[in-house]
Amino acid sequence: MAIKRRLSFNPKSFLAKVGEGRSIHAYPRERIVFSQGDSADAVFFLQTGKVKVTVVSKRGKEAVVAILGANDFFGEGCLAGQRHRIATATTIMESVIVRLEKAAILRVIHQEPAFAEVFIAHLLGRTIRVEADLVDLLFNSSEKRLARLLLLLANFGKEDKPEPLITKISQETLAEMIGTTRSRVSFFMNKFRNLGFIHYNGGIQVHSSLLNLVLHEEPRIEP
């Protein structure tokens, strides 16, 4: 008797289709995906677009803790016992996002090694990024932190091809992400533009030459 061969599982196809416990939604710019304090009952996968993750303190001070791009998961804290969201996720451009209910993603992680591998790779990548951000904040100048952030936002260093044109993002947001003031960000952005590292054209166009500032120690002009 012939034994039916199980079709191989494709994580990309799984995340591209609506199914049991998962749905796909299109979000306009500046739409909240979930808010700090909401019930944590699902994980999200960003198909296209960008999402800003922010945290507000008890005193009302807001901080930007991450900017996420295509193929990023977020909201995974619910899988580690997190009952309520500790941050707010907001789109900063038109985005397509997959919502995976907690039970659905736990099931596929346990049943499909290929998906588990993709998800674990994401978690490891996120951990490495957080550690790198901490080192950046502790030891690098604000100029170098800004250069690194712009390169990350443009996907330099990722497997996907770089996206040199960054969607419109305020200098206030950039300042919050690197722990400095808007005036210092403005100073360095003008410097980068004068040196030909970036260009403004409805967004921020990042050139690969900006890598030189991150990879090599150079004299820095402080305002």
Sequence and secondary structure as in RCSB ss.txt:
>XXXX:A:sequence
MAIKRRLSFNPKSFLAKVGEGRSIHAYPRERIVFSQGDSADAVFFLQTGKVKVTVVSKRGKEAVVAILGANDFFG
EGCLAGQRHRIATATTIMESVIVRLEKAAILRVIHQEPAFAEVFIAHLLGRTIRVEADLVDLLFNSSEKRLARLL
LLLANFGKEDKPEPLITKISQETLAEMIGTTRSRVSFFMNKFRNLGFIHYNGGIQVHSSLLNLVLHEEPRIEP
>XXXX:A:secstr
          HHHHHTS BTTEEEEEE TT EEE TTSB  EEEEEEES EEEEEE TTS EEEEEEE TT EE 
GGGGGT  B SSEEEESS EEEEEEEHHHHHHHHHH HHHHHHHHHHHHHHHHHHHHHHHHHHHS HHHHHHHHH
HHHTTTTSSS    EE    HHHHHHHHTS HHHHHHHHHHHHHTTSEEESSSEEE GGGHHHHHS       
